[in-house]
Amino acid sequence: MIIMLIGSRLEYALKILVELAIRRDEGLVTSKLIAQECGIPQNFMPQIAAALSKRGWIKSTRGPHGGIMLAADPDKISVNDVIEALEDRLVVKECLFAKKPCEQNKTCPLFPLWHKIQDRMMEVVEGTSVADLARDKSILAQKS
């Protein structure tokens, strides 16, 4: 099985966006509640919320009746958009099989396979929206 490791900031950003998409009809939701629902340390919320707000994806209001809410259409935010906002780009190892830099990438028979895997992975993250993830989470929640 191939596993892609992603950073905590990216994971948390996606979880926040998905939770806000699910709660879209509720309006402002406290960041504390979102952090609890998503299993995110509260101290990460301000920096991630700032990055998401900078992109226009969420709106935040301070104060006793403040909170955060989704400000963009979740169908229009791709997973790749979030990756680019938080990580610049999807970082993929040059070779899945080599433990150290490989000198044989041009002649290795596995090199084309790895590039097909990378291309497919990019298709998936570019073609999956926050709304898709929210629908999947809702379906999973109904089954449990």
N, C-alpha and C positions, 0 to 999 in steps of 0.2 A: 504494500500500500504506500502511496506517495502522500506525504503530508507537507503542506506548505506552512511554515511558521510565519505568523504575523505579529506585529508589535502590539503591546497592550493598548496604546493610544488608539490604534486603528480598531481593535476589537471593541473597546469601550465606545468609540464614536459610532460604530455600526449599531451597537446595542441601544445607545441613546436614541438614534434616529428611528430605529424599529419601534421602540417603546413609545416614542412620541407619535409615530404614524398610527399605532394602534389606539392611542388616546387622543387622536386628533380632534374629536368632537368635544373633549373636555375643556378645551382652552388651555389656560396656563396651569402647569403642574409644577410642584416644587421640585427643585433639583435633588433635594434630599430623598423624596419619594422615588424619583427615577433612579438614583444611585442604589437605593435599597432593592428596587425591583430588578435591576440589571446586575446586581452584585459588583458594583463599581465602588472603589474607595472614594469617599466624599471629597477628599483633597484633589482628586483628578478632575472633578466636574468643572471647575472654573476655566481651566486651560483648554479642555476639550470643547466646552460650550463656546468659548471665545473663537476657536478655530471654525466651528460649525456656523456660528453667527457671522463671521467674516465672509463666508461663502453665501450668506443669505438663506441658509437652510433652516435655522432656528431663530426665534425671537426671544429675548429675555427681558424681564422686567424686574427691577429690584424693589425691595420694600416688603412690608408685612403681607401684602396680598400679591406679591410677585411670584415669578416662576419662569418656566421656559415652555415654549410650544413650537411645533413645527410651523415654519413660515413658507415652505415650498411644497410643491406637489411631489409626494414620495415616488410617484411613477417616473418622475423626471430626474431623480438622483440615482445614478448607477453606483454599484459597489466600486467600480473603477474611479468614479468621481471622488469618492470618499478616500480611496487609496491615494490618489493624487493630491488631495487636500492635506492629508496628514503625513504621508510618507514620500511624497514627490512622485514615486512610481513603484510598481510592483518589483521587488528585488527577487530575482530568481537565480539560484546557483547556476554557474555555467554548465556544470555536469552533475547530474544526480548521483552518479556512481563513484566519482573520484573523491577521495578524502583530502586531496591537496590539489593545487592548480595543475591542470592537465595540459601537456604539450601536444597531445595527439588529437585535438578536437577536429582537425580537418580530415584526418584519416580514420578516426574511430567509427566503427559501425553503429555505435549507440548514439552518436551525436545527432543524426537526423531524427531519431526517436525522441530524444529529449527536447528537441526544438518543436516537434509536433505536440508534445505534452504542454510546452510553454504556450504555444499558439492557442491550443484548446482552452487552457486556463484563462488566457486573456479574453477569449470569446465569452467565457462564462461570466467573468467579473464585469465585462462591458455590457453584457446582455441581461444582467440581474439588477433589478432596482430595489430600493429600500421597501417599496410597496410589496414586491415579491417576497422579500424576507419577512415582512409583517404578516402577510397572508400565510406563509409557511408556519410562523410561530403560532398564529391563531389556530391553525389546523392541528398542530401538535398539542396545544393546550386543551383543545376539545377532546382529544383522544386519551389524555391522561386523567 
